[in-house]
């Protein structure tokens, strides 16, 4: 059975390519090397079907001792993620130590890409919530402030849910239904149309589009 369409990788950066008809499209390049199966979970033993996948070999000192013990059979890896499966047949030819790469994808496939948005630190309401700001006239001493948010005697408190200065970015984000433009097996790179979250060298997850929603609906 073929391996699941689920890969771990790192964002290389953005560029553009030309289609055969001359159309120029923006693309993101993702480097995703071979992954190894670290653990196979079955319904009889674990209560559900899943694969634990390890990516990016590293030194043992980089990860914790419990992780080293768990990955002893395949060696230390920096990233370990689990993907749920629906059909027991999908586990037929997969065992601990099995390896697969980006050849599971083909040009034209639709994928969801999960990454971590760049952290922007603590930001005010103009940058965080797109507030307009106040008039820049003589005497205005707080042009970028949020304005009045308090109450009089009734109810006498600030209501919950106000859009206030806050920490911006550094959150998990998913971009759905992107098109795979090219699969470069020799260099272990995926070329995907459009932008994805995260900085260069940021860790990302690529999965078949709609797989998670279909599982939730079932």
N, C-alpha and C positions, 0 to 999 in steps of 0.2 A: 504494500500500500504506500502511496506517496506521503511524504511528510506534510504536516499541516502548514498552511500559508501564514506563518507567523515568524518574524525575524526580529532580532535585536541588532542595533547598529549605532553608528555615530554620524552626525551631520557633518558633511565636509564643507558645504557652502552652496551658493547659488550661481547659476550661469544661464545661458540660453542656447537653444538648439533650433535648427531649421528643419521643418518637415519637407517632404518631397515636393509639395506644392508651393514651397517658398515661405510658408507661414513661420514667423519667428515666435517662439513660445518660451516663457521663463520656466526654469526647472531647478530643482534642488537635488544635489548629489548626496547619497547616503552610502557610507562604507559599512558593509555588513559581512563579516567573515564567517567561516564555518562555525556552527553551533553544535554542542554535544548534549545528549540527553543525560541529565543528572539523576533523574528518578522517574519511574513510571507508576502512576497511581491508578488503582483499579477500584471498581465498585465493591468487590468482595472485601478487600482489605481496608480501603480508605473511605468508602462511601460515595465516591464520585470518580469520574474518569478525568485524568489530567496528565500532562507532561511537564516536568521541570527542565528548563533549558538553561544551559550555561554558555556564556559568551565572554570573549576576550581573556585568554590565559594571562596569568600574572604570577608574581612571587607569592609564596605562602605567607610571608609576613604582612602582605597588604590586606588580607582578610582575617577574620577572627578564627580562633581555634575550633569552635563548633562548626563553622563553615568549612574549614579545612578537613575536619572529620567527615562531614557530609559529602564532600567532593573528593574524598581520598581515591576513589576508583578511577576518576577521570582527570585529576589534577586541579590545582587552584585556578579559579576563574573570577574575574572582577564582578560580573553581573549574573544574577540568577533570577529567572522569572518563571512563572507557571502559566500554562495555557490550558483551559478546559476543553475537553473533547465531548462529543455527543454520541459517537458510535464506537462500540467496543472493537469493531473491525479495524478502526484507525490505529489501534495499538498492536496489531498483529505482528508487524515486522519491525517494531521499534523496541529497543531494549537499552539498558544503561550503557553508555559509551557510543551509541549510534550517532553518526554525524551527518548533517545536511547543510546546504548552503542556499544562496539566493536563487538557485535554479528552480526552486519551487514556484517562483513567480515568472510570468510571461508578459511581454509588451502588450498593453491594452487592458491588463488587469486593473481592477479598482481596489484601492486600499485605504485604510484609515491609518493615520500616523499620529502617535502620541509622544509628546515631548514636554519639557518644562520651560515655561515662558521666562525670558530674561528678567532678572530682578531689577527693579527700579528704585528700591529704597523707600523711605517714607516721603510721600508726596502730598501736596496740597490739593484743594478741591478743583482747581482749574485743570491741572494735569490728570488727576485721578478720575474726575467725573465730568470734565468738559464744561465747567461753569464759565459764564461769560466774564465775570469780574465786575468791579464797580467803575463808576466814572473816574477818569483821570483828571479831575478838576482841582482847583486850588482848595486846599483844606482837607482833602481826602487822604487820610493817613493809613488806610488799610485797603488798598486797591485789589489785592488778591485774596482777601479773606472771604469766608462763606456768608457773612451777613448775620442777621439776627436769627437765632434758632430757639430762643427762650420763650416762656409764656408769662402771662400775668398770674393773678392769684388762682385762676382756674384753667388748667389743672395744676399749674405751678411747678412744672417739670419739663424737661426736654423729652419729647416723644422718641420712642425707639425707631430705628430704621433711617435716621438722618444720614445724608451723604456727607461725611466729614473727612478731614485729612486721614490718610490710612497708608498702610504698607501696600505697595503696588508691585505686581509681577511675582515671579518665583512660585508659580502655581502650575499644576498639571493641566495640560490642554490637549484636546483632540481635534485634528482637522480631518474631516470625513470625505470619502468618495473622491480621492485623488487618482489620477491616471498614471500608470507606470508607462513611461516612454521608452526606456531601454533597460535591459538586464545585461550588465557586463560581468560575465562569470569569471573571466581571466583576472580582472582587478577586484572582484567581489564588491561591485558598486551597483546601486540602483539609482536610476535617473527618474525622478518623479515630477510631474507637472505641478507648478505652483510653489507656494511657500509653506514651510512647516515651522512649528514653534521651536525656540531654543537658539543658543549661540552656536558658533562653529565648534566642532568637537563635542557638542552636547549629545547625551544619550537619548536614543529614540526607540520606539517600538513600532513595527510595521505589521499590520494584520489585514486579512481579507476584509473588504468593506462590508458592513452589515452583519458580521458574524456575531458581535456582542448583542446587537439589538434582536437578532433572530433567536438567540438563546434566552434572552429575557422574556420575549413574547411566548416562547414555548413553556 
